[in-house]
Amino acid sequence: MRILVISDHADPLAEIGSKEAGGQNIFVYYLIKSLARLGIHSDVFTRWDRPNKKEIVRINHKIRIIRVKAGPKKYMPRDNFISVIKEFSENIFGRIQKEKTAYDVIFANYWFSGIAALKLTRKNNLPVIYIFHSIGKIRFKALKQFKFQSGNYDFFRKRIEKEMEIAQKADSIVSTSPIEKEILKKSFNISGEKIEYIPIGIDSNIFYPVDQAKARRRIGFEDKAKLILYVGRIEWRKGLGTLLYAFKEILEKFPRSKLLIVGGGKSRPAKKLEGAEMERLENIARELEIESKVFFLGAKNQKELFKYYSAADICVVPSYYEPFGIVPLESMACGTPVVASKTGGLKFTIKDGKTGFLAKPRNYQDLAEKIFQTLKLGKKHFCQNCLQRVNENFLWNNIARQYAEFFNQFKNYENRADPSLGGKIAAGQIRRNRAGGA
């Protein structure tokens, strides 16, 4: 089986932790790696955003990353992608025709990819599976109540219109939580039968618990102070300002505490994008007179993060909006409890009172209280619940099998697509396959 994966702005090989890359990049990378172990081939089409990057990277004999020209080969803010979506789609189709590659299904990630997928399926009739990663209507509503900074209402209107079209025309939609499934049904007036719930996972070979004292030595924080950890992008909606104010409150009860902030890009575009927010956060820390207790550590390699999670007493995810959130899973896989905003998918991944606590979004007093409760109870109080939550629900090996079974429902077993048509098959045949007929 061969999957055509579209991941518009989210190159799975991009630097993780900067504003350029985050959860979607991680999701696509681990999905295709896990599917490959099950014998499934994947070609990931993503925008070519650097002239020094190779056009095609073969990860192994089952996975290719194919970078497609769409606008100049340089960094482009994600929200500007709409201006190059036509070129992006045409160049994907051109590559397919050139190689005469036959695919079984299109798996589109995020709404720009959804637009491209609909354009492609008009030419090759392949079934389209779509995953939102972020729902425009819900994100806009969540951020608007906090005086959303960008104020780009026209952009959001366009996005909401396109997401409605994608939801109606896609053959099936993946939801990453039961909460998201209900939101999708109500927001887009679609049947639950069209939505497949499959959570996002983590790799237990990378995220696992190690001795806390040993982990602290390895990251250079050897004292017995309470370590509060943030991992993620440096941007306004992630709620770092709220966390700093909450941390000020925590210092009154645990004066030796330290706040470790892991995130931020190393490349010039990433630093430029994050510069204003970083400056704002540093100013807040100085105004609160906590700068000596706050450590901006920059982005870390995925394979190094387990040491930070294991060293910490708690991981905090103070986002104003988060569709799912991979960071809580990574933290819990290392046995570290999570305090997160009660929003989006975080309400699903975190079991309130068992694997950590949920706090009111952008409410530093409530966030501080939940952090205090967690620190007071201690990491050991939550550790087993955290590990059990991840091991039973969020391991990539299990999730990949769910995806494989799901994708197989759309495979044309008896009348494989004609490669000369770029995978074109009859729409009626697709419907028969899904219904179980031949």
N, C-alpha and C positions, 0 to 999 in steps of 0.2 A: 504494500500500500504506500502511496506517495501523497503527501499533504503539501498544498501550496499555502504557505503561511505568509500573511502580509502584516508587517509591523512597521508602519510608516516612519515615524520619527525615532522609534525605539530599537536601535541596533543592539542585538543581544550580546555583542562583543564590546560595547561602549564602556567607558569608565563609570563605574557605579558609585553613587553617593553624591554626585554633582547635580546641579540643576538640569544638566543635559540628560541624565539617566537615573532611573529608579526602578520601581516595582515592576513595570511592564517589561523592561529589558530583562530583569531577573526571571520573571515568569516565563517568557518565551525561551530563554536559554535553557532553563531546567526542564521545561516541557519537551523540547525537541531532543535533548540528551536522554531523557527518560524513555521517550517513545522509540528512540533508536535502539535501546536495549531490548525492546519488544519486537524489533525487526521492521519498524516503520520508518520510511524515508521522509525527510522534510527539506524543502527549499524555502528559506526565509528571505523574502524580498523587503528591503528597507532602503531608505533614502541614502544616497552617497553624499556624505556631508564633509568629507575631507579629501583633498587631492592626493594625500600620501597614503590613503587607505587602499587596499587591494579591492578590485571590483568583485572578485569571487574568492571566498575563503572556504575551504573544505575542512570542517572540523573532524570528520571521519568519513568513512565510505557511505554513510547514510544521511549526512547533514551537510548542506551548503548554505552559506550566507551570501546572498546576491545583492550587491549594492547597485541601486538604480539611479540614474541621473534624473534629477527633478530640481531645476533651478541651478544656480552656481554651486560648485563643490565646496561649500563652506557652511559653517554653523548657521542655522536658521531657527529663530524662536518657533516653538511648536505651533503656536496659534497662527503663524504665517503660512503654514503648510497648505492651507486651502488654496493659495494662489498657484501652487504647482501640482495640484492633485491630478489634473488632466494629463500633464506630461508624465507624471509618475505612473499612472494607469496605462498609458499608451506604451511606455517603455517596458513595463512588466509583460504586456501582451506580446510586444516585439521580441523579447527574450524567449518567451514560450514558443512562439512560432519558429524562431531561428533554431532552437534546440529540438523542436518537435517532441517536447516532453509531455507525457500524459499524466495528469493528476486525477485523483479520486475526489478531492474535496478542497474548497477554499476555506481557510480559517483566518478570519480577519480580526485584528486587534485594534481597538479604539475607532473612533468615528471616521477619521480620515481613511483608514484602511477599509472601513465599511463602504465608503463611497467608491473606492477603487474596486472593491470586490463586486459591487453591483454593476459597475461598468464592464468588468471582465466577464461576468456571467452572462451578460447580454450577447457576448461574442462566442462563449464556449459552453454555456448551459451547465456549468459545474454547480453543484449545490454549495450554498454559502452558509457557513457556520460563523456566528458573530459573538464576540465577547466585548462588553462595553469598557471595562476597566474604570470608567468614570462616566456617570450619567449627567449630561449637561444641565437638565432641568433641576435635578437634585443638588448638584454642586452650586449652581447659581443661587438657589433658594437658601442653601446653608451659608454661603459666604456673604450674601446680600445683607443678612441680619447683623453681620459684623462689619458693615460699611465696607464691603468688598472694594479693594483699592483700585482695580483697573477700570471699573465703570464701563466696560466694553459691552454695552447692552446689545448693540447691533450684531456683534460677533456671536453672542450667546443665542440670540434669536435664530440666526442662521444655523448654528449648531443644533439647537433643539428641533428645528424643522428637518434637518438631515437625519438626525437620530430617529425621528418618527418614521421617516421613509425606510431607513435601514431595518428598523424593528418590524415593520410591516412586510418587507420584501425578502428578508433573510429566510432561509429554510429552517433554521433553528438558532436559538440563542443560548449561550452558556451563562448561568448565574453562579457567582462564587460563594453565595450564602443563601439560606432560606429567606433571610430578610430582603436581599436584593431581588429574589424571585418574586416576592409579593409586590415590591416597588415596580418592577418591570411590568407585571400584569396590569397594575392600576395606571401607570404612567403612559403606557402605549396601547392599552386596550387589546391585549393579546391573551390567548389561551395559555394556561399553565402547561398544556401538552406540548407547546412549542418551545418551552424553556427546560433546559437540562441543568440540574444543579450539580456542579462539580467544584469542590473547593480548590484553593491554591495551596501548594505544598512547600515543604522545605526538604533539603537533602541532609539526612542524619549522618552522613559521612563527613559533612562540613560543620554542622551545628550540633554540638553535643557538650555535656557538662564536663568541666575539669575542676580540680580542687581550687577553691577560691583564692587561698593564699598563694598557690603556685601561679595562678593566672595573674594575680596582682604583681608578682615579681616580674613576670614576663612583659607586662605593659608599663612597668615603672612606677606603680603606685602601691608601695609595700606596707603603708601604715594601716591602722585599724579603723580609719575614718569611714563613715558611710559613703559609698560611691553611688551616685545617681547618674544614670546613663541615658543619653539621647543618641539615637542613630537615625540619620535621614538627611534629606536635602536641607539646605539653608535657604528657606523661603518663608514669606509671611504666613501663608495659610497653614504651615506646619506648627504654628503656635509657640515658637521658641521664646517670644517676648513674654507670653503668659507663664511659661516655665521659669523664666528668670525671676519674675515677681513671686512665684510660688516658692522658689528656692530660697529667696530672702526670708520667707516665713519659716522654712525648715531650719535654717541656720540658728534661729532663736531657740529651737528645741534640740537640735543636733549640731552644735557649733563647729565641729570638726569636719562636717560633711563637705564633699567635693562634687561638682557637677562636670561630667565629661561629655563633651559634644563632639560626636564623630560624624563627619559629613562635610561636604564641600568639594568642589572639583579642583584638579591640579592644572588643567589646561587654561590657556589665556581666556577663551570665551566664557568658560565656567566661572573663573574668578571675576571677570567683568560683570557677568550676570548677578553674581552673589555679593558683589562688593558693597552695594548700598545696604542690603539687609544685614550683612556682617557688621558694617559700621554702626548701624542702628542698634544691633544687639550689644556690641561692645560699649556703646554709649550708655545703654540701659544698665549694664553691669557696673559701669563706673558711677553712675548716678545713685545706684542702690548700694554702692560701696561693697560689692561682692566680687570684684574682678579678680582678686587673688585666689578665689575659690572656684572660679569657672575656667575650664580648660578647653579651648578650641583645638581639637586634635587633627582636623582635616579628614579627608576620605581615607578609608582603609580597605585593603583587599578583602574580598568576600571570605577568603580562606583564613583571614586573621581575626575576623569579627568574633568568633567563639570565645577568644581570650577576654575580650572586653565584656561580653555578656556574662561570662563566668565570674569575672572579677567584680562585677557590679552587685549591689544589694537590690537594685530595682532598675527597671527600664521604663522610661516615661515616653508616651506617645500623645502629645498635647494638640494634635491636629484639629483645625476647625471643621475640616471635612476629610474623610478618608473612606473611599469605596470599599476597600478590604483591609489592606495593611499587612505586609509581609514581616515587618520588624517584630510585632508581637509574637509571631510564630518562631522566629529565630531566637528570641529571648527565652521563650518558654522551653524550647528544645534544649537550651543550656541550663534549665532549671531555675531561671530567674523570673520573678513575678513582674507583672506589667500594670502600670497605672495609665489609663488612656482615656481620651475624650469619649463620651457616650454619643457617638455619631457613626453613621454608615455601618460598614462591615465590622468595625471594632466592637460593636454590641454583640456580634456573633462569635468572633474569635476568642474574646476574653470572657471567662466565666466570673461574673462579679462576685467577689468574696471568696473565690476558690483559687483562681490563678492570678489574682490581682484585684484591682478595683476600677470602676468606671466613674469619671468625673464630668461635671457640666462643662461643655466647650467654652473656652475663653473666660473662665471663671477661676482666677488664680487662688482665691480663698478655698474653693472646693477642691481644686487640684492639690493644693498644699495639704489639706486635711486628709485626702486619700493617700498621698505619699507618706504622710506621718503615720497613718494607720498601718500601712504596709511595712514601714521600717520598724515600727513598734512590735508588730507580730514576728518579724524576722523572716529572712529568706527561706529557712528550713521549713517554716510553716506552710509555704506554698509549693515547695520544690516538686514533690511527688505528683501533685495535681497538675502542675505545668507539664511535666514529662508525659503523664498519662494523656492529657488533652491532645498533645501533638502526636504521640505514637498511635493513638486510636483514630485520628481524623485527618492528619495533615502531612503524611509522608509521601514523597513523590513516587515511590515505587507503586503504591496503591492507587494514587491519583492518575498516574499514567495509564494504568490498566483500565480505569474508568473512561478515560479519553479514547483509548484504543477501541474499546467496545462501542462507544458512542460513534466514533468516526466510521466504524465498520458498518453501521446501519445505512450509511450513504454510499457505500462502495458498490460499483457495478461488477458483480462477480462474473456473469456469463457473457456480457457483451461489452468488453473493455473498450474504453474510448479510443478513437482513431488518433494516433499521435500526430498525423499530418494536420489535424484540425486543432492541435493544441489541447487535446483532451475533450473534444466535443462529443456529447452523447445526447440522446433524445430525452427531453424533459419528462415524457411519459415513462420512460424506462427508469429514471431517477425515482419517480413516485412509486413505481412498482417495487423497487428495491427497498424503499423505506417501509413499505407496507408488508414486506416479507415475501413478496412474490418474485417470480423469476421471469 
